[in-house]
Amino acid sequence: MLISSSIFDFVFKITGWTLVGAYPEGLKKSIIIVAPHASWIDFPVGLGARSMMKVPIFFWGKKELFEGTFGWMFRWLGGYPVDRKNKSNLVDSIVDIYAEKESFIAVLAPEGTRKDVQELRTGFYYIAIKANLPIIMIGFDYVNKIIKIRDPFYPSGEFNVDKKVIAEYFSTIPGVQKSWIENYLA
């Protein structure tokens, strides 16, 4: 069960954030990628955006978030833990979750860390290919306090081609790491 709360709507609005674009009506399954992964603020901003979108969006997060005192909270908010160190069959396990459900939308930050990266983690891409999912790209424009939602992108199966589309979109979002953008557009 996912919570959607007017408190998240309220906080999103009073802090000055707005949505540009919308999640496609009737689209029951997708994988959403969000950038930049800039700080811990991404999480509450994302919760506010999810609430405003009125779409039940789950999230993939590093397993360490789900351990300890606040682990219950991340599950309650719709989280699924991912063990980034144990990569065996992770993509296939996630594809199985999509296959089991009539409707399932989940988000992750493909930068994988708040540090500078030269390329994105590609698991999201192979999940989309194997589960036949569109990729929804969402940019967190911290400069203008805008959440920008792109129309669905259906990957071709040629990552070297598709990564340019991904980079072109995220290059329009202030704060996205230039290092991986430049690598993908080269």
C-alpha positions, -999 to +999 in steps of 0.1 A: +000+000+000+013+034-009+005+066+010-005+098-007-011+126+016-023+162+015+006+170+038+031+161+010+010+183-014+010+211+010+048+210+017+055+207-020+034+238-028+045+260+001+082+254-007+076+268-042+078+236-063+057+230-094+052+202-119+057+206-156+043+177-176+023+147-163+025+110-159+006+095-189-029+087-180-036+050-182+000+039-183+001+010-158+037+001-159+069+020-163+103+026-148+110+062-139+145+076-137+152+108-118+182+132-120+201+148-105+207+128-074+220+158-056+213+155-019+190+140+008+165+167-003+157+146-034+137+122-012+112+146+003+109+165-030+102+132-048+075+124-022+059+157-028+060+153-066+046+117-063+017+130-042+010+159-066+011+135-096-016+113-079+002+082-092+012+052-070+049+052-076+072+029-056+110+034-054+142+014-054+167+024-028+200+011-014+194-016+011+211+004+038+182+028+039+159-001+050+181-012+079+181+002+114+157+026+131+140+041+100+139+010+077+102+006+084+095+041+072+111+036+038+090+005+033+059+023+044+066+050+019+067+025-009+104+015-010+120-017-022+156-023-010+184-030-036+217-046-026+240-028-049+270-050-040+253-082-048+244-078-085+235-114-093+201-116-110+190-081-097+176-070-131+158-104-135+144-102-099+130-067-106+116-078-140+098-106-121+081-081-098+068-062-128+056-095-144+037-104-112+017-072-110-010-058-132+002-023-124+036-012-111+055+020-114+088+024-097+115+051-097+152+052-091+182+075-094+204+060-121+234+081-110+234+058-081+252+082-058+254+119-050+291+119-060+303+127-095+299+098-119+312+093-154+282+071-165+248+060-152+241+026-137+224+008-165+201-016-146+171+006-153+177+003-190+179-035-190+148-037-167+129-016-193+141-038-221+134-072-204+100-061-190+090-042-221+085-009-202+087+027-212+112+049-194+098+081-179+125+107-173+120+132-145+143+161-139+146+179-106+154+215-115+165+228-081+173+262-096+138+270-106+120+245-083+104+226-111+098+189-116+100+182-153+083+151-166+092+138-201+068+118-223+075+081-222+106+069-240+105+034-254+141+021-255+153+004-288+176-022-272+206-003-285+220+014-253+247+033-272+219+050-293+194+054-265+219+069-240+221+100-262+183+105-259+186+102-222+216+126-220+199+151-243+169+153-220+188+155-188+212+181-202+183+206-200+180+201-163+202+224-142+225+206-117+227+172-136+263+160-135+280+172-167+305+144-167+281+116-176+261+139-199+293+147-219+303+110-220+269+100-233+268+127-260+303+121-272 
